[in-house]
Amino acid sequence: MMPKVTVLMATFNAEKYLREAVESILSQTFKDFEFLIVYDPSSDKTLEILQSYIDPRLRVIVNEERLGLIKSLNKGLELSTGEFIARMDSDDISYPERLETEVMLLNNCPWLYIVCSWIDVMDITRRVIDHRADALTPEDIYYTLNFRNCIANGTSMFRKSVIEAVGNYDETKVAEDYYFWYKASKEFMICKIDKPLYIWRTHETSFSFINFDKQKEAVYKIFRDNLTQLLGKDVEDKLTKLMWDNFCNTHYADLNDYSRHELLVIANIIRELNAAIVDAAPTGLSKPSIKDLGNEKYIRYLIVAGRKIGVLKMLELINKIDGNSPYKLAIIKKLAGNFIRNKNKGENNY
């Protein structure tokens, strides 16, 4: 009889935190799973640790030569036998009720294909230092994945049929997890459980820490390709990067490098992009909610660009946004008040 869930992990030189990761899965309250671990030849005691466990649910696949993380994960996907696939990383911890909670949701919602959760963040001493609950609704997840990742890979569980629809992890992408979720979000609703089911460990030897710059560049390239596909045209790289900074909420490029005309061109592109994102939303998502998310991001951009494009132009563009949401009306009221005060002070940024 095939297991309900395949828990998939890839390992390489993972001895330091491996036991905690493995035992957090073997001690799950949900029992009907296979734990499929793909071992890449290592220079430490990773294999010795894996072979020390005597548990029929544990399957260790030993690569004859080093394949790397992404190829190892794809090998595991091909060998998995569960109806659902849950991801797990070799330096993190799943809370005991994680699998049970995710399986229950997928069982109760046959129309749902992908679930994930909030995370706790811990340091190398196992002290929880942060809680992350990013992009909470299916609409917010879909919208955000057009620009950056908002899913902790190790929290995810999905039906195996998702692989048939979007394919395995792309072995040409450094940010393979983000690209996988980006593709999946175009086809399926993704639901995030509103509590932490997973502890993500931050440390200087983690894959994401070591490859941070490469992953950031890879995420930008995915965004740029997505932008071109949605708009059906190329956008100058200088303009694209400012948009990406704005939507990722990381930092803002120096507006002194941009002319007023360029900032207005970006504003128009953002409106086009938001409309295309709404049109491309998969069945089951609320398009008005996605539109509101896009408008909020658009207004944030206009506020940042306001000192270069002028308050009057900013108010004009905000006022053209469809709808009379409280957020839009509050922003207009605030900006109008600022405009009047600045004018009385003799400032001419309008």
ChimeraX attribute file (.defattr): number of C-alpha atoms within 10 A of each C-alpha:
attribute: neighborCount
match mode: 1-to-1
recipient: residues
	/A:1	4
	/A:2	12
	/A:3	16
	/A:4	17
	/A:5	25
	/A:6	27
	/A:7	25
	/A:8	24
	/A:9	24
	/A:10	25
	/A:11	24
	/A:12	22
	/A:13	17
	/A:14	24
	/A:15	20
	/A:16	12
	/A:17	16
	/A:18	22
	/A:19	18
	/A:20	15
	/A:21	19
	/A:22	24
	/A:23	14
	/A:24	19
	/A:25	24
	/A:26	19
	/A:27	13
	/A:28	17
	/A:29	14
	/A:30	19
	/A:31	15
	/A:32	15
	/A:33	24
	/A:34	24
	/A:35	25
	/A:36	23
	/A:37	25
	/A:38	25
	/A:39	26
	/A:40	23
	/A:41	18
	/A:42	15
	/A:43	11
	/A:44	13
	/A:45	14
	/A:46	21
	/A:47	20
	/A:48	10
	/A:49	14
	/A:50	19
	/A:51	12
	/A:52	8
	/A:53	13
	/A:54	8
	/A:55	11
	/A:56	8
	/A:57	16
	/A:58	19
	/A:59	15
	/A:60	17
	/A:61	16
	/A:62	15
	/A:63	14
	/A:64	9
	/A:65	10
	/A:66	14
	/A:67	16
	/A:68	16
	/A:69	20
	/A:70	20
	/A:71	17
	/A:72	23
	/A:73	22
	/A:74	19
	/A:75	17
	/A:76	21
	/A:77	21
	/A:78	10
	/A:79	14
	/A:80	21
	/A:81	19
	/A:82	20
	/A:83	15
	/A:84	23
	/A:85	25
	/A:86	27
	/A:87	20
	/A:88	26
	/A:89	21
	/A:90	23
	/A:91	23
	/A:92	22
	/A:93	27
	/A:94	26
	/A:95	15
	/A:96	18
	/A:97	16
	/A:98	23
	/A:99	25
	/A:100	14
	/A:101	16
	/A:102	24
	/A:103	19
	/A:104	11
	/A:105	17
	/A:106	19
	/A:107	11
	/A:108	9
	/A:109	10
	/A:110	9
	/A:111	11
	/A:112	17
	/A:113	22
	/A:114	25
	/A:115	23
	/A:116	26
	/A:117	27
	/A:118	21
	/A:119	23
	/A:120	20
	/A:121	18
	/A:122	19
	/A:123	14
	/A:124	11
	/A:125	8
	/A:126	14
	/A:127	11
	/A:128	14
	/A:129	11
	/A:130	12
	/A:131	15
	/A:132	15
	/A:133	16
	/A:134	17
	/A:135	19
	/A:136	15
	/A:137	17
	/A:138	21
	/A:139	25
	/A:140	19
	/A:141	24
	/A:142	27
	/A:143	23
	/A:144	22
	/A:145	21
	/A:146	25
	/A:147	24
	/A:148	22
	/A:149	21
	/A:150	19
	/A:151	24
	/A:152	19
	/A:153	19
	/A:154	25
	/A:155	27
	/A:156	23
	/A:157	25
	/A:158	22
	/A:159	19
	/A:160	20
	/A:161	13
	/A:162	17
	/A:163	16
	/A:164	9
	/A:165	12
	/A:166	17
	/A:167	13
	/A:168	18
	/A:169	20
	/A:170	15
	/A:171	14
	/A:172	8
	/A:173	18
	/A:174	20
	/A:175	25
	/A:176	19
	/A:177	17
	/A:178	25
	/A:179	22
	/A:180	19
	/A:181	24
	/A:182	25
	/A:183	15
	/A:184	22
	/A:185	23
	/A:186	18
	/A:187	16
	/A:188	23
	/A:189	22
	/A:190	25
	/A:191	22
	/A:192	22
	/A:193	18
	/A:194	13
	/A:195	14
	/A:196	20
	/A:197	23
	/A:198	25
	/A:199	25
	/A:200	24
	/A:201	22
	/A:202	17
	/A:203	15
	/A:204	9
	/A:205	11
	/A:206	14
	/A:207	12
	/A:208	16
	/A:209	12
	/A:210	12
	/A:211	13
	/A:212	14
	/A:213	11
	/A:214	13
	/A:215	19
	/A:216	14
	/A:217	13
	/A:218	18
	/A:219	22
	/A:220	19
	/A:221	15
	/A:222	19
	/A:223	21
	/A:224	20
	/A:225	12
	/A:226	17
	/A:227	22
	/A:228	14
	/A:229	12
	/A:230	18
	/A:231	16
	/A:232	10
	/A:233	8
	/A:234	12
	/A:235	15
	/A:236	7
	/A:237	10
	/A:238	12
	/A:239	15
	/A:240	19
	/A:241	17
	/A:242	20
	/A:243	21
	/A:244	20
	/A:245	16
	/A:246	19
	/A:247	21
	/A:248	17
	/A:249	11
	/A:250	9
	/A:251	11
	/A:252	17
	/A:253	15
	/A:254	8
	/A:255	14
	/A:256	8
	/A:257	8
	/A:258	15
	/A:259	12
	/A:260	16
	/A:261	11
	/A:262	14
	/A:263	21
	/A:264	18
	/A:265	12
	/A:266	20
	/A:267	20
	/A:268	13
	/A:269	18
	/A:270	21
	/A:271	16
	/A:272	13
	/A:273	19
	/A:274	21
	/A:275	18
	/A:276	16
	/A:277	22
	/A:278	22
	/A:279	13
	/A:280	12
	/A:281	20
	/A:282	17
	/A:283	11
	/A:284	12
	/A:285	18
	/A:286	13
	/A:287	18
	/A:288	11
	/A:289	16
	/A:290	24
	/A:291	18
	/A:292	20
	/A:293	17
	/A:294	23
	/A:295	23
	/A:296	14
	/A:297	18
	/A:298	22
	/A:299	21
	/A:300	16
	/A:301	22
	/A:302	24
	/A:303	19
	/A:304	14
	/A:305	21
	/A:306	20
	/A:307	14
	/A:308	21
	/A:309	20
	/A:310	17
	/A:311	22
	/A:312	15
	/A:313	15
	/A:314	24
	/A:315	21
	/A:316	11
	/A:317	16
	/A:318	19
	/A:319	15
	/A:320	8
	/A:321	15
	/A:322	11
	/A:323	11
	/A:324	10
	/A:325	11
	/A:326	9
	/A:327	12
	/A:328	19
	/A:329	14
	/A:330	12
	/A:331	17
	/A:332	18
	/A:333	12
	/A:334	11
	/A:335	18
	/A:336	15
	/A:337	12
	/A:338	13
	/A:339	20
	/A:340	12
	/A:341	12
	/A:342	15
	/A:343	13
	/A:344	10
	/A:345	9
	/A:346	9
	/A:347	11
	/A:348	11
	/A:349	14
	/A:350	16
